[in-house]
């Protein structure tokens, strides 16, 4: 971690991420409050699923094309401009919330913000290898992605506290949404400190207009690149199954806190309760960031994620089945720990095995996989689960899927050469990080 933080470019990119994802937390809390926890509106399982589908599914088809652009455009420019666009978009969305607008126009406006957000995060992932040396990449990923998630949690938590102080109606949620523009603008200003070419891409033709056919060909090339690299392919399939289970758990938790739980002293229902479980998820993710670099070097990028899936299976069953807020908070810690450890491992494995010319489109495909599996999870939850979110059968099913996915990934990964699924050696004192 010290080796990564000694790099000025990494520190700046780290700040860009923290500011941008803090703004995400503020915006997402305002959106969740306005849609799901506003006393002026009702929320059912189908409504939650429809919201996720409208917000995420269209970008699942558009997103891969952004990846090709990330391999053509200067990523520094992408970070600057995307933050500016997000700032403008959340101001407009805040005006819609204040006016009480809902339905398709409201969700289309939210789609703009979420689409730009995925573009922003893909640009961060694609540019990260340009700011650290390869031996430090796994730790840089652990620090960056986990700290970004914590920043999002912090932004959401502060927004929830402010909401408790000022009220929970349309005007208050609108003011919180508009406030998200400030960290977005700060992130954009910080990204301006990079020279234009420092984040890549390298050795890629730029400046030529691309047709949709060019984009489609580039996307196919990126997919073929992944298929030809079995470690990355298996890892993406594994995390797709994990993301499905995590999506079902997320939607179920929202419904439980909205329609099933009631306040019990310190343990709160509603949006405040969601804030509590998000905090435990973030703590679990933070612990995973500390543990995963060493654990993945000892166990590699197959055995460590497989073990985490086993931990998730046990935690889902033992802590989720009683349906109490107290145990659900512990379950949030366990599932957050497992999810972040898996994501750090997959991120680093993909970065190590994918050539830079393809990184942007591959990470965009990666994001698309996240979106599609989450939407599928939301739809399945809406169809099979009651509005209260109480469904013991779903908890048992998720535990089984976690366990089977871990076993399948362990079996498939055991056939790969050890050198392909092992983190690169840690830099020693005789091999100090370069400053190129």
C-alpha positions, 0 to 999 in steps of 0.5 A: 500500500505504501508503494502504491501511495508513493506514486503521485499519479495513483494518489491523484486517481485515488482522490478522483475516485473518492470524490466521485464515489462520495457524490454517488453515495449522496445521489443514490441515497436521495434517489432511494429515499425519493423512490422507495422510502418517501412516505408520499409513495408506496414501494412493492417488489415489482416497483423495485424490480422495474426501477432497477430494470429501467436504470440498468438494463438499457445501459447493459446494451449501450455500455459495451460501446463505451468500452471501445471509446475508452480505448480510443479517447484519453481517459483523463478527458473521460474522467473530467467530462463525465463528472461535469455531466453528472453534476449537471444531470443530478441538478436536473434530477433534483428539480424533477424530484422537487416537482414530484415527477415520477414514472418513465421520464424520471427513470430516464433522467436517472438512467443518464446519471447511472450510465455516466457513472458506469462510464466513469468507473470503467475509466478509473479501472482501465487507467489504474494500471498506468499509475502503479507498477504491476507487482502493486496492482492487487494492493492498489485495486484493494485500496481503490475499490474498497475505499471507493465503496466506503466513500459511497457509503459515507456519502450515503450515510451523511445524506441519510443523516441530513435527511433525518434532520431536514425531513423526508419529502420531495423538496428535501430529497431534491436538495440532497440530490443537488448537493451531489453535484459538489463532489462531482465537480471536485472530482472533475477538477482533481482529474484535470491535474493529470496530463492528457496521456498519462492514463492511456490508452497506449498504442491505440489509434485515436482521432478517427470517427468510428461507425457502429460497425467499428464499435461492434467489431471492437466489442467482438474483438474484446470478447474474443480476447476474454474467451482466449484467456481462460482465467479471466473468462472463468472469473467473469462467469463466477462473479456473474453468479455471485452478482445474481445472488448478491442482487437478490439479497440486496432487493430482499433487504430493501423490501424487508426494511421498507415493508417488514421490519419495525424499529427496535431501539438502536436497530432501525427500519426504513431508510435509517436501517438501510443505512445501518446495513450499508455501514456493516457491508462497508466495514466488511469490504474494508476488512476484505481490502486488508486481507485479500492482497495477502490471502490471494498471494497465498491462495491465488485468485481461484482458491481465495474467491472459492473460499469466500463463496463458501463463507457467503453460503454459510453466512447467508443461511445462518444469519439470513434465515432467522430474519432479525435486524441484528443478525441481518447486520452481521450478514451484511458484514459477511456478504460485504467481506465476501463480495469485496474480496471476490471483486478485488481478485477478479479485477486484478486477474482481469487487469493482469491477463487483458492487454491494455488495448482491450482493457476499456472494452473488457471492463465495460463488458464486466460492468454490463455483466454486473448490470444484467445479472443484477436486473435478472436478480431483481426480476426474479425477486419481484416474481417469486418474493412477496412485497415484505421480502420475507422468503426463507426458501430464497435464503436457502436457494441463495446459500446453495447457489453460492456453494455450488458456484464456489465448487465449480470455480475451484474445479475449473480453476484447478486446471489452469496453470498456477502462474496464470492465477497467481498475483505477480510478485511483490516489489522488494527493496531492490526493486523500487517502484518506477515513476514513469 
